Amino acid sequence: MDVLIDGLCRDEEDKLVFSLIRYIREKNLKAGDKLPSIRAFATELGVSQSQVRSGVLRAASMGLIQILPRSGCYVADMGLSKIVGPFALLFEAMYMNDQPPLFHIYALKTTLERGIAKRVADIRTVEDLAEMKFILEKMSTVTEQADMIRLDEEYHAKLANASRNPLYFSLITAIHSILRPSRFRYKDFVSEFPQSLKDHTDLFEAIKDQDGQRAGDIAERHSNRRMRRLTQDY
């Protein structure tokens, strides 16, 4: 098994973590299955045992595997939250650079939300529409920035949840947690919130009409507008 894409992360431990995840997936291992020994992994990956040991310890700290003294390493219960968690950590690690990569994060968010909007327009239920409308009504009455941000996130989380794809929901939630500080710092957030509310309302109408193309276009324009405004000061 080859080591996962060079350059995906700078730290060798992280490369080994990704190789470990890939191994578990390729071997179709389940929670509780025992992993090969450190020596066997080192031979298979072509690295030193100390490198594998460091990678295993990192994987254990992330909740991906369980180390039992004098017994070995076992696959942990890698539920959805534990799979998405490492992705969120990687996103957050990007903030260690001098300039936060808001553009890259928003580019990902735009792609996700366009796909989410199109899918939700196809499969939305009456209950989904009622919940979306309820959030919009609350958004129309708030005056504090913290409430605006909370409800904006709630609306997008509802859309992601309505897609019936838990990966969409988890990734959007992770992205929100990363973008939240910059949104609080953005000085014009309150004054521009009415435009955001209009975008959300237009998106609701497109989803209500089950017009996937229009819904996707609105979601993309909305996210791109935010991207331009939130990145111009950084």
N, C-alpha and C positions, 0 to 999 in steps of 0.2 A: 504494500500500500504506500503510495507516495505521500509526501507531506503536502498539506493543502496549500493553495496558491501563495507563492512567495510575495511578500509585500502587502498581504491582507492586513497584517498588523506587525508592528515593529518588534514586538517582544517574542522571543523564541518559545516561551512558555505558552503564549496565546496560540502560536502556530500548532504546538503539540495538542492543545485543547481542541482545536478544530479538527486535527487529525483523529483524535480520540472520538469526537462526535461522528465523524465520517465512518470510522471503523464500526461503531455501534450500529449505525444505520445500515451499512453494507452487510453486516453479519446478522441483521434483524434481531439484535439482542433486546431482551425485555428487562423490565425492572426486576432486580434480584439475580440476574445472570452474572456469573463470575467472569472477570476480564483476564486476559493473559498476564503472566508475570512481568515485572519490570524488565527482566532480562530478555524475555521473548519480544516485548514491544520494542526494545532498543534494537534488537536484531532486525526486526521487520521494518522499522522506520529508518534504519541506518544512522542512528544517533547514539550518544552515550547514555548509559543507565542513569547518570545524574541528571541529564536533561529530561529524560522521561519521568524521573521521580519528581522533578520540579513541576512539570506539566500536569502530572497526576494530582499533586497537592493543590495546584490552581483549580483544576477541574472539580476537586472535592470542595474547595471553598465556594465554588459557584453552584454547588448542589447537584452537579451532574453525575457524580459517582460517590460511592460510600466506601471508606477504607476501614476494614476490620482488622485490628492487630492480630498477627500470627495466623491470619486466614487469607487475606488478599483484598482485592478491589472488586466491587460489585456495581452494576448499573443501578443508579438511583431512580426513584420515581420521577421521570422527566415529563411532568405534566406541562400543559401549555405555558403557564406562567414561568416555569423554569427554562423552557426553550427560548421564550421571548426575552427573558432577563438578560442573557449575554448580549443580545442585539442592542438592548437599551444601554448596556455598559459600554459597548463599542461606540454608539452615538455620543454618549456623554464624554468618552475619552477624547473625542475630537475637539472638545472645548479646551483642552490643554494647550492648543495652539494660540498664538498671539491674537488672531482674529477668529471669532466664532463663525463656523461655516454655516450661517443661517441660510445662505442661498442653496447649499446642497441639501439641507434638511427640508427646506420648502419645496425643492424640486421633487424629492421623494414624496412629500405630502401631497403635492399636486397630482402626481401620477396615481397614488393610492385613492385620493378622493374622487377623481374622475371615474375610475373603475367602480368605486363604491356607489356613486350616484347613479350610474347606468344600471348597475345590478339591482339596486333598491327600486328604481323605477319599474323594473320588470316584475318584481316579486312582492312589492309592498302590500301590506294588509290594511284593512280599515283601522285596526288597532295601532299600527305603525303611524298612520296619518294623524290619528287622534293625539298620540304622544308627541309627535313633531309639532303639531299646532299648539299644544299646551305649552311647550317650551318657547315657541315664538311669542305667545301671549305674555309670558313672563319676561321675555327679553324686551318687549315694548314698554315695560313699566319701570325698569331698573335705571338708577342714576349713578351708582357707584362703579368705579372701574373694576373692582374685585368681583362684583356680581356679574358684570358684563363678560369678563373673562370666563368665569365659572359657567355661565349659561351658554356661551359660545362653545366651550369644550363639551358641555352636556349635549348640545345639538349635534355636533359632529360625532360624538360617541354613539348617540342614538342612531344616526345614519349607518355607522359602521356595524352596529349591532343588528340593524334591520337587514344587513346583507346576508345574514345567517352564516357568515364566515368568521370564526373566532380569531383567525390570524389578523384580519382587517382590524377588528376591535382592539386587539392587544397592541398592534403596531401603532395605531392612531393614538392610543392612550400613552404609549411610551414617547411618541413624538410630542404630544401635548406637554408632558412633564419636562421635556427639554426646552421647548419654546416658551414656557410660562414666564421665566424671569425676564426675557427680552420683551415680552408683551406688557409686563408691569412697568418696564423702563420706558416704553414707547410713549412719548409725551402727548401725541395726538390721538391716542386710542379712543378716548371718550368722544371727541369731536367727530371722529370718523365712524363711530359705531352705528349711526343711522344707515350709512351705506352698507355696512356689514349686515344689518338687519334686513335691508331690502334684498341683498343677495340671498340670504337664507330664505326669505319669503318667496322669491322667484324660484329658488330651487325646490321648495315645497310644492309650488304649483306645477312645476314640470314633473315631479314625481307623482303627484296626484293624478296628472293627465297620462301617466305612464309613457312619457316621452323621454326615452333613455338618452337620445342624442342631445336634446336640449338640456337635460339634467346634467350630463357630463360636461357640456360646454360651460354652463353656469358655474359648476363646481371648479372647473379649471380656471375660469376668469377670476373667481373669488379668491382662490388660493394664490394665483399669480399677483393679484393686486396687493395682497398681504405681503407677499414676498418682496415686492418692489418697495413697499413702504417700510417694512421692518428692517431691510438690509441697507437702506440709504444712509442711515446714521452710524453704520458700523464699518 
